[in-house]
């Protein structure tokens, strides 16, 4: 099964598709959807929606896993990230995907083993877990793969 | 031309359709989309999206006017309201509607003449401006009509 992980953002929205399987997960695709701050918000959301629609129709994930907005961030960012999350949720449901949401701490815990892990550690662990040799760039792509891996980790815990 | 005004919210999302014309605006439809707190957010957003889609296909508004999220509100509310706004924006663009956004203060200013107007004053002014005799209930419907009227007021200012 395929899982699409999302690190949501209006300027940069990371995505990562993994295949859950034995003996371990494989990275299928990862990247970043960028939108221009010169565009109005509605157009930027529309562009993200279209890119997500293309990704879902290409990879047919069963699950879309999304990182929750961090309340501690500044409110303006919280607003735009929330808008992105809302748009992606509806697009995912439209395509009959299951939706999973994880806090940043849950993602860090699942991928690096502790909730206080730094960006660089997450990046390294994602590469290790997925057997990716070259450095994952940009970091939003690694973060999105981490969200997808978080779904996978929680799923195996439930299965045990 | 028709304008769809939105007072966005996850539990209660007010909507109001007005027809802009001479000698004055007319109310066409108003109400509230309610979703249950027992449902997960994604399903609630999906329901709101479907209702908005129905309204747009029924009334074919040229403009969807949306009240901005109030930063001072608590963050949890800001997140859910922002999610609703994002979903509605994309749906409106999908239907080739123009999108207008107004702050609560702009809406109050346009409808009641001052930015500090109370809920009840807005309700009364909306009824007066649209020639509605019976009390607008619930208040979310009146608020949504106020947002649509705000678009109309700003439009005539630009035209002058």
Interface residues (C-beta under 8 A of the other chain):
Chain A: X40 X41 X42 X43 X45 X46 X49 X69 X71 X75 X76 X78 X79 X80 X82 X83 X84 X85 X86 X87 X89 X90 X92 X93 X94 X99
Chain B: X40 X41 X42 X43 X45 X46 X49 X69 X71 X75 X76 X78 X79 X80 X82 X83 X84 X85 X86 X87 X89 X90 X92 X93 X94 X99
